Amino acid sequence: MKRVALLFVIAVLVPSLGLAWLAVRSLRDQQFVLERQQSLLYQSVADGLARETQEFLNEHLRSFGLEIERWLLRREPFDFARTLDQDLATNWPLAEVSFAVTTDGQLYSPGFSTRPEVRNFVATQSRFLGNQEAAEVYWNVGKQTLNAPVAQAFQQPADDPLNYGGNTRQMATQSGFPTKTPSVRNVLPQQSLDFKDTSWAQAADNRSRLNPSEAEFRQLIGDATEGTLARFVDNRLAVLFWYRSPRATNLIFGAQLSLPRLREALQELLDELKPGIRDDVCVALLDDTAKPAALSPADFQSSNWKRPFVATEIGEGLPHWEVAVYLLDPDKLSQAAQTLKLTLGLLISSLLVAIGVGSWLIVRDLNRQLTLARQKTDFVSNVSHELKTPLTSIRMFAELLAEERVPDRAKQRSYLHIITAETARLTRLINNVLDFARLERGEKKYNFQDCDVAEVLRETVETLRPHLEQNGFALECALPGEPCVVQADRDALAQVLVNLLSNAEKYSGEQKEIHVELRRHSSPLPFVEVNVQDRGLGVPRGCEEKIFEQFYRAHDSLSSGVQGSGLGLTLARQIAQAHGGDIACQPRDGGGSCFSLRLPVRSTPATGGGRTGMG
Ligand code: ADP
């Protein structure tokens, strides 16, 4: 038993509890896991949009070059350069101010203008474009010409015409320009903060991945043919496109982008976002002051634009601009995590309960099987003993009589009496065992017919009376005057009564009194009750039901000296139940026990309840 229990604990209980513990632990991380999944999803949305924005700029840089080429087909370069600002203003709407610089650093155009944008441009950019001062710039270059040291440093892969040679940090390091320390990002995405636990990591994570270079215009463009430059002048972002045509190698054409128009164009990009994404989040393009330059959905409002769920920097083309993603309903995530936690928690609890109940059932069944196995072993030894004892006395007295060693007639009669009684005991035992086997196999057949219980009881008592009285028992039997007819198998009924009387004899103790009575009851339904009462050892407390289980013995042979098979009451109850009745046991007032057999009266009940004392 111990081994089986140990095996059970090792093979089932410990792994189940281990798994349950792991599952409960993983429950605590559900919110984190969900947030992680969501952040990965929305981070990819933000990254994708940042790439698209960068590509959008590259496309426009290309279209700017084509526009310049178209003009140069029709006009002489210096002539076109002079009127460039007016010409492009109508044909290339993204340009706020267009300019042309000679390679030796002369700002050829725009000239004098009343337009405030032009005047501001000349005031802020002419010294940088004229190579008279170095500025802090974020830059990208496009197609390269050969033999240029800067150009070689960031040669682009041939199969990707839109890849503008990597980011500023990489290029600046390679080209040897002095670089500035990257500044801190304007926005602090919740997700980047929540996943790190040290303040250093938080600070590191919030640093911009772009570092500006300190250089003059001429140095930056090298021998490249096109590129973008972005710089902050008086905290205002200026994005410049520039292009060098093979038709005019000594001139560089460029344009400063109109940020309002750029915003409008970028809003169109956002409007193309998949509707599924817009249902849960707002995607915003934040400018360098962390204000939304474009939004989808357009009516979204945030109390703190600087704390999006996730965000990505767009790149050198638009430094300090970010694609930021905000959750439309931040509570939805924790609600979903809560629901998931609850569902999983319930699932784990029900699994644990199922394992617990299953284990309990297995252990209970195991115990029952073990008890049964033990009882069967006891049964075999008990029955063998019960067979051996009467056989020994039968043999001994039969031998004495056969050898005529007992001349006294009275003794001879007494010996013959013992032989008969022992044979009856053997028959009873064998009948019980055979009947039990039949019942177990479901082969026991009953011959139900109208049967007077009073008569069966009288006959049984009278059969056993001589034997009992000879052994010193006072047997009293109280029967009603009228017949008590029930539907019953007469022999089976007699067997029940014999078993009860034989038990009253076996477990009698010092006070050898047996009282048998038959009563009729009419409520709730009519039934007859046979009570067999003794003044014997009594049934130990708590065993009143167990004694009806097969092989169960409340008084074992060793301590009580009473032999038995543990089948008599099992059979008696099964027969009673087959008749629609039952047997119960109660302690008797004044000591001993009372076994009551109850049988329903199905035939017309006889009236009257007079009792006749017998014995
Ligand atoms: P057994 O062959 O052991 O008598 P039974 O099924 O007839 O088997 O009885 C089961 C057990 O019930 C007995 O072993 C005994 O402990 C208890 N028992 C039965 N009848 C009595 C009784 N009249 N008084 C006390 N104990 C009894």
Residues whose N, C-alpha, C, O or C-beta is under 5 A from the ligand:
A	BS01	ADP	N503 A504 Y507 G536 L537 G538 V539 I547 Y552 R553 A554 H555 Q563 G564 S565 G566 L567 G568 L569 T570 S593
